[in-house]
Amino acid sequence: MKRRVAVVFGGRSAEHEISVISARSVIDALDPDRYEVLAIGVTKEGRWQLMPAGPPAQPAGVSPGALPGVGPDRGAEISLDQEPGSQALVAADGSRTRIDVVFPVMHGPYGEDGSIQGFLEMAGVPYVGAGVLASAVGMDKAVQKVLFAAAGLPVVPYDVVHERDWEEDPEAVEARAAHLGYPLFAKPAALGSSIGIEKVEEASRLRGALEQVFRFGRKAVLERAATGARELEVSVLGNDDPVASVAGEIVPRGHTFYDYEAKYLDERGAELIIPAEVAPQTLEEIQRLAVAAFRVIVCTGMARVDFFLMQDGRLLLNEVNTIPGFTSISMYPRLWEASGLTYPDLVDRLIELAIERHDAERKRGTGF
């Protein structure tokens, strides 16, 4: 029998359009002889819609920001039956369609941060990727750095700034930033796709950078710039026995760092070198650290782990992304392709891992 897979995309975050592109790639990779796909788009207002035609594809030469998202009139509004174990989609006309597994491809808040994962846990539905805890920690750059440092993993020097602290005592925040050192990066603590990130070259630009960051959340992370470092990424896959892919390197071209424009708007904004040219012992260490970081946040399914390779040979852990970009040209699937696992096989494996984890949890029961 075919497995019925609900691919959920869109959502309320600033990464809505990127999610649409990723979902299109996932759906295209699902073998129609093995899977029946239900494309479920979530509008920016939070309404769920069944979209028989699937997410819109990205036309050639059109940037993600110009891509149509999930509009209010693109499908029939639906809801998910929250009775544990029902695993049923409820359509506007009252009809129900049973699903076997959900593949959430929702980047950013309200999708990657544990929100939809908690909803699916309550409904008793298997889903691809990290659970509630790992999703929440993976979304919050400030919290994950605390956990990584406590576990003895090397992290980029950083500080956390709350919006209220900035409003009440900006001079104290400026002093902390000066202690961290310039240049530095100011980032929203809970957002991805390089949205809202500002490189701050000198103290006079800190105020404008933080005002920009606080447009996207109430907590900012300041990180000392890893000047001269190489930016490396590794993909991790698995549940109890996770494994790491080969490493890839990102080399920005014409941009001071790998920002949103370099990722999505400028076709020549960065060179992706896969596999990265690193010494065997360096690759072994980055893979070890990537799996360690994956385990520290109790992750399952998948994650992309980002590092800086310093000029003196040190590796510094930057962050973990639990729902990385999933287009056919994104680093996560490309790293696995370079490691011998094709995109369709990767999607198959993620679905198997989701069902494996769900079955293991269901055996434990919920009562005494």
N, C-alpha and C positions, 0 to 999 in steps of 0.2 A: 504493500500500500504506500501511496505517496504521503510524505509528511507535509502537513499544512504549516507554512512558516509565515508569520506576520512580521513584515519589515516595517518598523515604525520610524518616522523621520520628521524633520521640520522642528517644531517646538518654539518656545518663547524666547530663546536666547539670541544674542547677537550673531551666533554662528548658524542661524537658521538655513541660509542658502548653501553653506558648505555641507550641512547635513543632507540636503536634497541631492547634491552631486554624489556624495558617498553612497546614499541609498540606491541611486540608479545603478551604480557599479555593482553593488551587492546583488541586486535583483537580476541583473544581466548575467551574473556568474552562477546563479542557482540553476541546476540541471532540471529542465521541465519534466523529464522522465522520472525524476526522483522527488520533486517538490511541487506542491501547489502554493503559489505565493499570493498573499494578501498584502497589498500596499496600503499602509495606513499613514496618512499625512496629518500632522498636528499643526494647526494654524498658530499664528503669533499670539492669538487670544486664548489658546489652549483647547480649542475644539478638535475632536478626533473625527477624521473623515476617511471612509473607504474609497480608494481611488483606483478603479479598475484599470485605468491606463497607466498607472504607476506615476512616480515622480517625473517631472519634466527633465529631459536631457539638457545638458549644457551645449548650446550651439557653438560651433567653432568661432573663436575670436571674441566670445562674449564672456565678460568677467563674472565671477560669482555674485558680486554685488548687483549686477543687472539681471541675474537669473530670476525668473518667476518663482516665488516661493509657494507655500501651501495657502492658497486663497480660500475665502469662505464659500466659494461656489464651485470648487473643483471635485466634490464628491459627496456621497450621502453621509450625514452625520451619524456616528455610532458611539457606543460605549463598551467597556469591558465588564462583563459580569464579575462582580467581586466576591461571589460565593466561593470559598476555598475549594479547589479541585474542579470547578466547573469548566475552566479553560474555554469559555465561550465569549464570542463577540456578539453584542446585541445591536442590531441595526435599528434605524429610526422607525421602521415598520413593525418592530417587535420580533423579527426573525432572529435566529441564533445560528452562528457558524462556529463549530468547535475548532480550536487551534492546537497545534502540538508544541510549538515553541515560538517565542518572540525574539526577533533580532533587532534590538534598539540601535539605531544609527543616529543618535541625537547628541550632538556636541554641545558642551557648555552647560550652564545652569538649567534646571528643570528637566534634564535628560541624562547628563553624564555625572551628576552630583549625588546620586542615590535616590532622587525623587521618583523616577519611573521604576527604578529597581525595587523600592519599597512598595510601590503600588502593585507590582507584579508578584512580589512575595506575599502580600495580603491576599491576592487572588489565586495563589497557588499555581502560577504559570511558569514553566521553564523559560529561561531567557539567556541569551548569549552575553558573555562578558562578566565583569566584576560584580560582586554583591554590593549591598548597601554601604557597609563600612568602607570597603576599598574604593568604591565610587566617590563617596564623600571626601575621603582623605586625598584621593587622586585629583579631585577638583580643587582642593584648597592647598595652594603652594606653600602657605605659611605653616600649616599643620604638618604636612608631609616632611618638611625640612626638620621640624622638631623631632619627629620619629626617626628619620634617617640619622640625624646626629646622635640620638640616644642609642641607636644600634651600632654606632661606630663607623658609619659610612661617611666618606668625605664629601662635604657639600660646599657650595659656593658661599663665601661670607655674605650674610644678609641681615636685614632688620625688617620688622613689621611695623607698619604705621596705620593706626586706626583713624578714621576720618575725624572723630571727635577730638582726639589728641592733636591733630593738625589744626583744627579750628580753635582750640583753647590755648595751645602753646606752640605756635609754629617755630619759634626760636629753638625750643628744645629738640624738635624734630630735625631742624637744620643742623644742630650740633651733632646729633646722632648720625646724620648722613655724612657730615664732614669726617667723623671718626671712621666711618666705613670706607670713605675715600672715593674720589672721582677719577675717571668717569664711572657712572653707575647706571643701572636700569631701574626704572619704576614700572611696576606691573600690577594690574588688578590681581588680587589673590585668587580669585575664582573665575577665570575665563581662559579660553584657549585661542588657537589660530593667530596668535600674536596680536590680537585686538587690544587696543588701549595701551600697548607697551611704548614707553618713551625712553630713549637714551639721553641721559643727562650728563653733559660734558663738564659743567661747572656749576657752582652753588647758585649762581644767579638764575639758573633755569629750573631749579627744583620746584619752585612754586607752581609754575605753569604746568610742569609735568604731573605733579600730584593732582592738580585740579582736573586734568584730563583723565587720570586714572580713576578718580573718585566719581566720574560719570558712570562707571560700570560696576561699582560696588563700594562698600564702606570700609574695606580693608585693602591696603596696598603692601606690596613687598618691594623693598629696596635691595638690590643685589650688586655687589661690586662687579664691575665688568671684568670678564676673563680676557684681558688684553693679550692678543697674540696667540690665543688658544685655538685649537681645531675643534669644531663642533661635530660630535659623533652621536649616532643613534643606533639603538639595538631594539629588535622586536622580541617579545617574550610570549610564549604560547604554552598553555597547560593549566591543570588544576593542582593536584598534589605533587606532581613531578614536572614543574615547568622547565622549558628549555629556551635557550636564546639563539637568535639568528646570527648571521655574520653582521658586522658593523657597516654602517654607511656614513659618509661624510657630507656635510652641507657647506658649500663655499659660496657665500653671497657675491653677486656680481653687480656692481653699480649701486649697492645699498650698504649702509654702515652696519646693518645686521639683518638677520632673516626675518624681516617684518611682514605684515599682512600683504603689502604690495608685492614684495619679492616672492611670496608664496603663491598668490592667486591672480595678481593683476599684470605682472611683468613676466612674459614668457621666458625672458633671459635673466630673470632676477636672481637666479641661483643655479649653481651646478651641483647635481647630486651624484656623488661618486660611490658606486656600489659594485663590489665591496670596497670599503675604505682601505687605503694602503697603510697598514699598520703592522708592526712586528707581531709575530705569533704570540709572544708572551703578553703583549698589550691587548690583543684580541681576547685571549683567555681571561685576563683580568676584567676587562669590560663586561664580558659575558657573565662572569662570576658576580660582579657587583650588580648587574641588571637583574639577575635571578634573586639576589639577596634583597634588593629594593622591592621587587615584586612580592616577596614573602613578607617583608616588614609590614606592608599595608594590607596583608592577608588577601592578596589579589587572586582572581581566578579567571580563566578564559584567555584574556589577552591584555597586553599593555605595550606601549612604546616607551623606552627609557632613554633619556637624553643626557649626554655627558659633555664635559669639556676636557680635552687632552692638552694640558699645559706644556709650555716649552721645555720645562725641566722633566717632563715625563709623567708628572702626577695626573691622575684622573680625578675629576670632581663631578659628582652627581648633580645634575641640574634639576630634573623633575621627571615624574611618571605621568603618562597620559593613558587613561583606561579605555577611552574610546577614541583612538587616533583616527586621523583622516583615512578614509577607506576607498578613495577613488583608485582606478587602475594605475595611476602614476604616483600615489601616495607612498611614503617611505615604508609604512608598516607592511603592506603586501609585497612591495618590491624587494624588501629585505628577505622575506620568506621565499620569494621566487629565486633570488640569488643563492638561497640556502637549499634549493631543491624542492620547494613546495609551491605548486602553482596556485594562482588566485582561486579557481574553483575548488581545488582540494583544501585550501586554507578555510574557505567558507564552510565546506563540509565538516572539517575538523572542529571548527568553533561551535557548530550546531551539536555535534556529538558531545563535546565538552559540556555544553549547557544541559543537555539531557542527563548526562552522567552525574553532574553535580546535583541536579534536582532530584534524581532517584536516590542518591546517597542521603540527602537531607530528609526526604520523605520517610525513609526507613526509621529515622530517629523518633518520629511522632511528635506530638505537641503537649502531651499531658503526662501525669505520673503513671 
